[in-house]
Amino acid sequence: MTAETMTTTLPADRRARDRGRRPKAMLLWIAEHTVLCVLAVLFLFPVVFVLLTSLMSSSQTLTPSLWPNPFDWGNYVRAFTQAPLALWFGNSLLYAVLATVFMLVSSVPAAYALAKLRFRGSNVLFVAIIVAMLLPPQVTAVPIYVMWSQLGLTGTLWPLILPNLLGDAFSIFLMRQFFLTIPTEYADAARIDGNGEFGVLTRVIVPMAKPGIAAAAIFMFFNSWNDYFGPLLYTSENSAAWPVAYGLASFRSVHGTDWGITMAMTLIVTIPVVVVFFFAQRVFVEGITLTGVKG
């Protein structure tokens, strides 16, 4: 076979292979997007159901009809008039924001020390933090409750907020794993320039670890906002200190048949969580992706 014949045959073979691959690629694309569309519908169906139920009158709920007729927007007004929803929102905001700030103040230096400082017993301390993560909170609930009761803080949210000043085991673990991905040379260069450990932390590590810190902060904010067991334990006897999670559960137990207002309150309560995640999703996903690369 001559060189001229080979040069004319090879492109034809490639074009034939490309024509054979295109239908397969198209079928694969259709299959992948079909699965994604089905999963999206499955995830969105409960949200749509709650939204439609929140727009139904009390006579329409729990009937075969899935479409409101007519749309009852008054459920959202009655959600604020029949329950102190604004007060619950304020309590949850106070709880979530202070718990997140206190956690960052205490856990960021602890994670930095475990990741970048070498001292005797650091590995033992890290193992103790892992054990604290595995320990169920119900195990220590009784002695801790007795302690806060003797201090006179039961009936408030402070027993749930103040412990974050001592650090959070999961947040320390998460940020330590992220700090390990930052090259030590940056910290060494900052020390050569005359920075102490606090300066290295605030000027070098924290700016480079924003995604990991943001991921830990979002986890803490969500956990505090959705917390039910803690408020049940400490604030059940004081309705003025109820956050939205416990307040909504209490409202549901009293108004069990009024599903329109209950669903309206449910949607209102989820709005802050959706807004926070929407604006912080980029750094949150980046922090979760990079955390744990080294360890």
C-alpha positions in Angstrom: 0.0 0.0 0.0 1.5 3.4 -1.0 1.8 6.4 1.2 -0.8 8.3 -0.8 -3.4 5.4 -0.3 -2.7 5.4 3.5 -3.3 9.1 3.8 -6.7 8.9 2.1 -7.8 5.8 4.0 -7.0 6.9 7.6 -9.2 10.0 7.6 -12.1 8.0 6.2 -11.7 5.4 9.0 -11.6 8.1 11.6 -14.8 9.7 10.2 -16.5 6.3 10.3 -15.5 5.8 13.9 -16.7 9.3 14.8 -20.0 8.7 13.2 -20.3 5.5 15.2 -19.5 7.3 18.5 -21.9 10.2 18.1 -25.1 8.1 18.6 -23.6 6.5 21.7 -22.6 9.9 23.1 -26.1 11.3 22.4 -27.7 8.3 24.1 -25.4 8.6 27.1 -26.2 12.3 27.3 -30.0 11.6 27.2 -29.7 8.9 29.8 -27.7 11.1 32.2 -30.0 14.0 31.9 -33.1 11.8 32.2 -31.8 10.4 35.5 -31.0 13.9 36.7 -34.4 15.3 35.8 -36.1 12.4 37.6 -34.0 13.0 40.7 -34.8 16.7 40.6 -38.5 16.0 40.4 -38.3 13.6 43.4 -36.4 16.2 45.5 -38.7 19.1 44.5 -42.0 17.2 44.9 -42.2 17.5 48.7 -41.4 21.2 48.5 -44.1 21.8 45.9 -46.5 19.8 48.0 -45.8 21.9 51.1 -46.2 25.1 49.0 -49.5 24.0 47.5 -50.8 22.9 50.9 -49.9 26.2 52.5 -52.2 27.9 50.0 -55.2 25.7 50.7 -58.1 26.5 53.1 -58.7 24.2 56.0 -61.5 22.5 54.1 -59.2 21.6 51.2 -56.4 20.1 53.1 -56.3 16.3 53.5 -58.5 15.9 50.5 -57.7 14.2 47.1 -57.4 17.7 45.6 -53.7 18.7 45.1 -54.4 22.1 43.6 -55.6 25.0 45.8 -59.0 26.4 44.7 -59.0 29.2 45.5 -55.5 30.2 46.6 -55.6 31.1 50.3 -52.7 33.6 50.9 -54.1 34.4 54.3 -52.4 31.4 55.8 -49.1 33.3 55.8 -50.7 36.2 57.6 -52.3 33.9 60.2 -48.9 32.2 60.7 -47.8 35.4 62.4 -51.0 36.2 64.1 -51.9 32.8 65.6 -48.3 32.2 66.8 -45.4 34.4 68.0 -43.4 33.5 64.9 -41.4 36.8 64.9 -40.3 36.1 68.5 -39.3 32.5 67.5 -37.4 33.9 64.6 -35.5 36.3 66.8 -34.6 33.6 69.3 -33.3 31.3 66.5 -31.3 34.1 65.0 -29.8 35.0 68.3 -29.0 31.3 69.0 -27.6 30.6 65.5 -25.5 33.7 65.1 -24.0 33.8 68.6 -23.3 30.0 68.5 -21.5 30.4 65.2 -19.4 33.4 66.3 -18.4 31.8 69.6 -17.5 28.6 67.7 -15.3 30.5 65.3 -13.6 32.4 68.1 -12.7 29.3 70.0 -12.3 26.6 67.3 -10.2 28.4 64.7 -7.2 28.8 67.0 -7.6 25.2 68.3 -7.6 23.9 64.7 -4.6 26.0 63.8 -2.6 24.7 66.8 -3.4 21.1 65.9 -2.6 21.6 62.2 0.5 23.8 62.2 2.1 23.6 65.7 4.1 20.7 66.9 3.9 20.1 70.6 3.9 17.1 72.9 0.5 15.5 73.2 -1.0 17.0 70.1 -1.9 13.7 68.6 -3.5 12.6 71.9 -5.5 15.8 72.0 -6.6 15.3 68.5 -7.8 11.7 69.3 -9.7 13.1 72.3 -11.5 15.5 69.9 -12.4 12.6 67.7 -13.8 10.8 70.7 -15.8 13.8 71.6 -17.3 13.8 68.1 -18.4 10.2 68.6 -19.9 10.8 72.0 -23.7 11.2 71.8 -25.0 14.4 73.5 -27.7 12.4 75.4 -24.9 10.7 77.4 -23.9 13.9 79.1 -27.3 15.6 79.0 -28.2 15.0 82.7 -25.0 16.2 84.4 -24.8 19.2 82.1 -28.4 20.1 82.7 -27.8 19.9 86.5 -24.8 22.2 86.2 -26.8 24.9 84.2 -29.7 24.5 86.6 -27.5 25.3 89.5 -26.2 28.3 87.6 -29.8 29.5 87.1 -29.6 29.6 83.3 -32.3 27.0 82.5 -35.3 28.4 80.7 -33.0 30.4 78.4 -30.9 29.7 75.3 -27.6 30.4 77.0 -26.9 26.8 78.0 -26.9 26.1 74.2 -24.8 29.2 73.2 -22.1 29.5 75.8 -20.6 26.0 75.4 -19.4 27.0 71.9 -16.9 29.3 73.6 -15.0 26.1 74.6 -14.9 24.9 71.0 -16.9 22.5 68.9 -15.3 19.1 68.2 -16.6 18.7 64.6 -15.7 22.2 63.6 -12.2 21.8 65.0 -11.8 18.6 63.1 -13.1 20.1 59.8 -10.9 23.2 60.0 -7.8 21.3 61.0 -8.1 19.1 58.0 -8.4 22.2 55.8 -5.5 23.9 57.5 -3.3 20.9 56.7 -3.8 21.6 52.9 -2.1 25.0 53.3 1.7 24.7 52.8 3.7 25.3 55.9 6.1 27.5 54.0 3.6 30.3 54.1 3.5 30.3 57.9 7.3 30.0 58.0 7.7 33.0 55.8 5.4 35.0 58.0 7.4 34.0 61.1 10.6 35.1 59.4 8.9 38.5 58.7 8.5 38.9 62.5 4.9 37.7 62.9 4.0 35.7 66.0 1.6 32.8 65.9 -1.4 35.1 66.3 -0.2 37.1 63.4 0.4 34.0 61.3 -3.1 32.8 62.0 -4.9 36.1 61.3 -2.8 37.4 58.4 -1.9 34.2 56.6 -3.9 31.1 57.5 -7.4 32.6 58.0 -7.4 34.5 54.6 -6.2 31.3 52.8 -8.7 29.1 54.7 -11.9 31.0 54.1 -13.7 28.2 52.3 -13.0 25.7 55.2 -14.0 28.3 57.8 -17.1 29.2 55.9 -18.1 25.5 55.7 -17.7 25.0 59.5 -19.7 28.2 60.1 -22.5 27.1 57.8 -22.7 23.7 59.5 -22.9 25.4 62.9 -25.5 27.9 61.8 -27.7 25.2 60.3 -27.4 22.9 63.3 -28.3 25.7 65.6 -31.2 26.9 63.5 -32.7 23.4 63.2 -31.9 22.3 66.8 -34.9 20.7 68.6 -33.4 18.6 71.3 -31.5 21.4 73.0 -34.4 23.9 73.2 -36.7 21.0 74.3 -34.3 20.3 77.2 -33.6 23.9 78.4 -36.4 26.2 77.2 -39.6 24.0 77.2 -40.9 25.7 80.4 -40.3 29.3 79.0 -42.2 29.9 75.8 -40.6 33.3 75.4 -37.2 31.6 74.7 -38.5 29.1 72.1 -36.7 29.1 68.7 -38.5 28.3 65.5 -37.8 24.5 65.5 -39.3 23.9 68.9 -42.0 26.6 68.5 -43.1 25.0 65.2 -43.3 21.5 66.8 -45.4 22.9 69.7 -47.7 24.8 67.3 -48.1 21.5 65.3 -49.1 19.6 68.5 -51.8 22.2 69.3 -53.1 23.0 65.8 -52.8 19.5 64.4 -55.6 19.8 61.9 -54.8 23.2 60.6 -52.4 22.0 57.9 -52.5 25.2 55.8 -51.0 27.4 58.5 -48.6 24.7 59.5 -47.2 24.3 56.0 -47.0 28.1 55.6 -45.0 28.3 58.8 -42.8 25.5 57.6 -41.9 27.4 54.4 -41.3 30.6 56.3 -38.9 28.8 58.7 -36.9 27.3 55.8 -36.3 30.7 54.0 -33.3 31.8 56.1 -31.6 28.5 55.6 -32.1 28.6 51.9 -30.9 32.2 51.7 -27.7 31.5 53.7 -26.9 28.5 51.6 -27.6 30.3 48.3 -25.2 33.1 49.0 -22.5 30.9 50.6 -22.8 27.8 48.4 -19.6 28.4 46.4 -17.3 28.6 49.4 -19.3 25.9 51.2 -18.8 23.4 48.3 -15.2 24.4 47.9 -14.5 23.9 51.6 -16.2 20.5 51.7 -14.3 19.5 48.6 -10.8 20.4 49.8 -11.3 19.4 53.5 -9.7 16.1 54.2 -7.2 16.1 51.3 -4.4 15.7 53.8 -4.4 14.2 57.3 
